[in-house]
Amino acid sequence: MVLRISEAQSFVREIIKKYGLKRNPLSSLIGVMEELGEFSSKLLVKEGFKKGKVKEHDIGYTLAEIFFELLKLAEDCNVDLEKEFVEAMKSWKEKKPRQI
């Protein structure tokens, strides 16, 4: 199945409505950060820097959770993420993406 970012964002919009997940942007940002923390921990285990066990599926699933939280954040900020990403890609073709 191929899914456009706009379709994913619509799906997240439906989930937000169905389960009453609408929050403010700062709360959604915390959700992104929480999922990034979980991902970081799992990646440290996978790469051998931390003890524990991680199933191969865990890394991909956690990245999907991060994407879901980013889409929720985009909704809270009234951002069309697909449109913005396409514009950013056009810019990146001409110059290196910003380093954070």
RABELPE-V238399 format. One record per pair of residues at least 24 apart in sequence whose ideal C-beta (glycine too) atoms are under 10 Angstrom apart, sorted by the first residue. I is the first residue (numbers start at 1). GAP is how many residues later the second one is. D is the distance in Angstrom with one decimal. If there is no record, write none. Layout:
I_GAP_D / I_GAP_D
This chain:
4_78_6.3 / 5_62_9.3 / 5_66_8.1 / 5_69_9.1 / 5_75_8.9 / 5_76_5.4 / 5_77_3.7 / 5_78_8.8 / 5_79_9.3 / 5_80_6.2 / 5_81_8.7 / 6_74_7.2 / 6_75_7.8 / 6_76_4.2 / 6_77_8.0 / 6_79_9.9 / 7_75_8.6 / 8_59_7.4 / 8_60_8.3 / 8_62_9.8 / 8_63_5.9 / 8_66_9.9 / 8_73_8.4 / 8_74_8.5 / 9_61_9.7 / 9_62_5.2 / 9_63_9.3 / 9_65_6.3 / 9_66_6.8 / 9_70_9.0 / 9_71_7.5 / 9_72_5.7 / 9_73_6.9 / 10_61_9.5 / 10_65_9.8 / 11_57_9.0 / 11_60_8.1 / 12_55_9.2 / 12_56_6.3 / 12_57_9.2 / 12_58_9.2 / 12_59_4.1 / 12_60_5.8 / 12_61_9.7 / 12_62_8.1 / 12_63_6.2 / 12_69_9.7 / 13_58_8.4 / 13_59_9.1 / 13_61_9.8 / 13_62_5.8 / 15_53_8.1 / 15_56_9.3 / 15_57_8.4 / 15_60_9.9 / 16_55_9.3 / 16_56_6.5 / 16_59_6.2 / 16_60_8.8 / 21_51_6.7 / 21_54_9.2 / 21_55_9.8 / 22_50_8.7 / 22_53_7.9 / 22_54_7.4 / 23_49_7.5 / 23_50_9.1 / 23_52_9.5 / 23_53_6.2 / 24_52_6.3 / 24_53_9.7 / 25_47_9.6 / 25_48_6.4 / 25_49_9.5 / 25_50_9.4 / 25_51_4.5 / 25_52_5.2 / 25_53_9.4 / 25_54_9.7 / 26_47_9.6 / 26_50_8.8 / 27_45_9.3 / 27_46_9.3 / 27_49_7.9 / 28_41_6.8 / 28_42_8.7 / 28_43_9.5 / 28_44_5.0 / 28_45_4.1 / 28_46_8.7 / 28_47_7.9 / 28_48_4.7 / 28_49_8.1 / 29_40_8.8 / 29_41_9.7 / 29_43_9.8 / 29_44_6.0 / 29_47_8.6 / 29_48_9.4 / 30_39_9.2 / 30_43_9.7 / 31_34_9.1 / 31_35_9.4 / 31_37_8.9 / 31_38_4.4 / 31_39_9.2 / 31_41_6.5 / 31_42_7.4 / 31_45_9.8 / 32_33_9.6 / 32_34_6.6 / 32_35_9.7 / 32_36_9.5 / 32_37_4.4 / 32_38_5.9 / 32_39_9.9 / 32_40_8.2 / 32_41_5.8 / 33_33_9.8 / 33_36_8.7 / 34_31_9.3 / 34_32_9.6 / 34_35_7.8 / 35_27_6.7 / 35_28_8.8 / 35_29_9.5 / 35_30_4.8 / 35_31_4.6 / 35_32_9.0 / 35_33_8.1 / 35_34_5.1 / 35_35_8.9 / 36_26_9.0 / 36_27_10.0 / 36_29_9.6 / 36_30_6.1 / 36_33_8.6 / 36_34_9.9 / 38_24_5.7 / 38_27_7.5 / 38_28_8.6 / 39_24_6.6 / 39_26_8.0 / 39_27_6.1
